[in-house]
């Protein structure tokens, strides 16, 4: 049958088709050509990125002149993020911009910090070289607003890079794209939903003067990044922040070229997804849904719950210890403060979903790490030293998420990290349906990491899906534990007949 198309039918068809393509996100088959989207589909496979993937746990440090007020000024306390103190309303900009003249952290000892991070079990550090206020912890040639012009005078970034590198902890440089100290800096107009739909009509600047001044800021930003990689070649990567503002988003092409330039001068450089947007203003994931740059930079509020939510990307997640405080705040009574077990749970969860967790510290204005953080680092480290095999280099396991906690897998061992101990002391493990025909999973061996003892296991039956259940019996030494514990399992796929033999041997 030949269908006659009338102009009206053509119009109708076109409308339907175009509505369809708007309503559905661009799928893998319907790719939109991009100049400044992701330059690679899928994960990096080189040794530097492989090393990144095995870190498991990292430390973040927010340090700068905001540590001097520590959230308080003239007897008043602000619950505002301490590192944003300049905008808190408690201090004038003039007062804040002169704080650096008193920055003299006489107790600062980079080696002490690095040894503590090592003891905590951190394998990488992200360090604030420059936060939104623009103050540089290294003696940048391109501004006077640096550590060189404080009473302290010495290069802090260098001491950090040297001390952490000496402890075998890789260093990543945090760099804020927002810089309130630079005359050419401008946030641009905020990106609105309408801007996104009509990109062509969007302008970051409504006057030529701001636009011209922003060019000086771009040059300054490029100079500083090249300077950082030149001065600190041991740094493994860059962690960008403040890249959400309109003026920067509009610079997609320029930022893309800068990223390529930085990669060329520093082979293996690792850059997260918070550096640049694509030409449509899309951040993190480009217009086609592909991750921009090397890994997804997440925050605790979007710690994923399932592997599907990670999009199969490399990712890490940074977290504060008190709520929403990254820089030093004198008063930690204002919000909930995470415990070492909260942080350990986030760490194990992240690794079970193929990500790393990064715990933030905010040292004070004298260069001390506060006692609460020291205690948290020590207790986290004590647990990591005993159970780190469940984290370092361990990734998603074939076990689905279960009530008792999280499963990770490394080199054929499955690690169950138990956060919720069942009151009946039978820890039920569900092994999925086998991928081999007529086979099931058996537990070949199970061992409590804390005691080194083998676990007794009861057969827990199976369900219609073919999944098999096992009940691990928790003995008295494990029942009385008040901390998360790890069970090491060896799982094997066997025939039903062989399963019976295994079961005999185990119980
Ligand atoms: C940014 C900064 O403004 C803040 O001061 C701190 O340095 C932090 C690490 O980064 O704040 C953010 C940015 C994004 C999210 C949360 C805090 N987020 O997407 O959840």
Boltz pocket constraint, residues with backbone or C-beta under 6 A from the ligand:
constraints:
  - pocket:
      binder: B
      contacts: [[A, 81], [A, 83], [A, 84], [A, 241], [A, 242], [A, 299], [A, 300], [A, 301], [A, 302], [A, 318], [A, 326]]
      max_distance: 6.0
